[in-house]
């Protein structure tokens, strides 16, 4: 007897699976690009933030990346051991640790400048399509972040 599955429960109809598999594909694509830079994907995300805002605190970095500080600490330490950033206590408030790019970290930015364009080309999207998709994903993330699933009965 064949088990009949409702359309809503088919894997290919799941938004979550489309997002998950797209994320996996993106990760596989980025891996060799970032290996040339000596970075992992989480390190790349941190460097993107620091290239925008050098001197950000660890707490601000966590908020920007939407991650807990505990998850970021090993990545921060690794970037520091690679000589890309340095951690310094804020002289006005020694409870705050600020992250600063080193000269090597600033130089890496020039080598990374081709990554977004190369990725856009590989996506098969034009700039307008990519920005529209990004806006939809941002809206989805905001919506999901504000929603709590019902408790189990």
C-alpha positions as CSV (number, residue, x, y, z in Angstrom):
1,X,0.0,0.0,0.0
2,X,1.4,3.4,-1.1
3,X,1.7,6.0,1.6
4,X,0.1,9.2,0.2
5,X,1.8,12.4,1.4
6,X,0.0,15.6,1.4
7,X,1.5,18.3,-0.8
8,X,2.4,20.5,2.2
9,X,4.7,17.7,3.5
10,X,6.7,17.1,0.4
11,X,10.4,18.1,0.7
12,X,10.4,20.0,-2.6
13,X,7.6,22.2,-1.3
14,X,9.4,23.2,1.9
15,X,10.6,26.8,2.1
16,X,13.0,25.8,4.9
17,X,14.6,23.2,2.6
18,X,15.0,25.7,-0.2
19,X,16.8,28.1,2.1
20,X,18.9,25.3,3.7
21,X,20.0,23.8,0.4
22,X,20.7,27.3,-1.1
23,X,22.8,28.0,2.0
24,X,24.8,24.8,1.6
25,X,25.4,25.6,-2.1
26,X,26.5,29.1,-1.2
27,X,28.9,27.7,1.4
28,X,30.4,25.3,-1.1
29,X,30.9,28.1,-3.6
30,X,32.5,30.4,-1.0
31,X,34.9,27.8,0.4
32,X,37.6,27.9,-2.3
33,X,37.3,31.7,-2.7
34,X,37.8,32.3,1.0
35,X,40.6,29.6,1.3
36,X,42.6,31.9,-1.1
37,X,42.2,34.6,1.5
38,X,43.0,32.3,4.4
39,X,39.5,32.8,5.9
40,X,36.6,30.6,6.9
41,X,33.0,31.9,6.2
42,X,32.5,33.1,9.8
43,X,35.8,34.9,9.7
44,X,34.9,36.5,6.4
45,X,31.6,37.8,7.9
46,X,33.5,39.3,10.8
47,X,36.1,40.9,8.5
48,X,33.2,42.4,6.4
49,X,31.9,44.1,9.6
50,X,35.3,45.3,10.6
51,X,36.1,46.7,7.2
52,X,32.9,48.8,7.6
53,X,33.4,49.7,11.2
54,X,37.0,49.3,12.6
55,X,37.1,49.5,16.4
56,X,33.7,47.9,17.0
57,X,33.2,46.2,20.3
58,X,32.7,42.4,20.6
59,X,29.2,43.0,21.7
60,X,28.3,45.2,18.8
61,X,29.9,42.6,16.4
62,X,27.7,39.9,17.9
63,X,24.6,42.1,17.4
64,X,25.6,42.9,13.8
65,X,26.1,39.2,13.0
66,X,23.1,38.1,15.0
67,X,25.2,35.7,17.0
68,X,26.0,35.1,20.7
69,X,29.3,36.4,21.9
70,X,30.3,32.9,23.0
71,X,30.1,31.6,19.5
72,X,32.2,34.6,18.2
73,X,35.0,34.4,20.7
74,X,36.9,31.5,19.1
75,X,36.6,33.1,15.7
76,X,37.9,36.4,17.1
77,X,40.8,34.6,18.7
78,X,41.6,32.9,15.4
79,X,41.6,36.2,13.5
80,X,43.8,37.7,16.1
81,X,46.3,34.7,15.9
82,X,46.3,35.2,12.1
83,X,47.4,38.8,12.7
84,X,44.3,40.3,11.0
85,X,42.8,42.0,14.1
86,X,43.8,43.0,17.6
87,X,41.7,43.2,20.7
88,X,42.1,46.2,22.9
89,X,40.3,47.3,26.1
90,X,38.5,50.6,25.8
91,X,40.6,53.1,27.8
92,X,37.4,54.8,29.0
93,X,35.6,51.6,30.0
94,X,37.8,48.5,30.5
95,X,34.8,46.2,30.4
96,X,34.5,46.8,26.7
97,X,36.8,45.1,24.3
98,X,37.2,46.7,20.9
99,X,38.4,45.0,17.7
100,X,40.8,46.8,15.4
101,X,42.1,45.8,12.0
102,X,45.9,45.4,11.7
103,X,47.7,46.5,8.6
104,X,47.5,43.0,7.4
105,X,43.7,43.0,8.0
106,X,43.3,46.2,6.0
107,X,45.4,44.8,3.2
108,X,43.2,41.7,3.0
109,X,40.3,43.9,2.1
110,X,41.8,44.7,-1.3
111,X,42.2,41.0,-2.0
112,X,38.6,40.3,-1.0
113,X,37.1,43.0,-3.2
114,X,36.4,40.6,-6.1
115,X,34.4,38.1,-3.9
116,X,31.0,39.8,-4.1
117,X,31.1,40.4,-7.9
118,X,32.3,36.9,-8.5
119,X,29.5,35.5,-6.4
120,X,26.9,37.6,-8.1
121,X,28.1,36.3,-11.5
122,X,27.9,32.7,-10.3
123,X,24.4,33.3,-9.0
124,X,23.0,33.9,-12.4
125,X,21.2,37.0,-11.0
126,X,21.6,40.6,-12.1
127,X,22.2,43.2,-9.4
128,X,18.5,44.2,-9.2
129,X,17.4,40.6,-8.8
130,X,20.0,39.9,-6.2
131,X,19.0,43.0,-4.2
132,X,15.3,42.1,-4.4
133,X,16.0,38.6,-3.2
134,X,18.2,39.9,-0.4
135,X,15.3,42.3,0.7
136,X,12.9,39.3,0.7
137,X,15.2,37.2,2.8
138,X,15.8,40.2,5.2
139,X,12.0,40.5,5.6
140,X,11.6,36.8,6.1
141,X,14.4,36.8,8.8
142,X,12.8,39.7,10.6
143,X,9.4,38.1,10.5
144,X,10.7,34.7,11.7
145,X,12.8,36.4,14.5
146,X,9.7,38.0,15.9
147,X,7.5,34.8,15.8
148,X,7.5,32.1,18.4
149,X,6.3,28.6,17.4
150,X,3.3,27.3,19.4
151,X,4.2,25.2,22.4
152,X,3.8,21.4,22.1
153,X,0.7,19.9,23.4
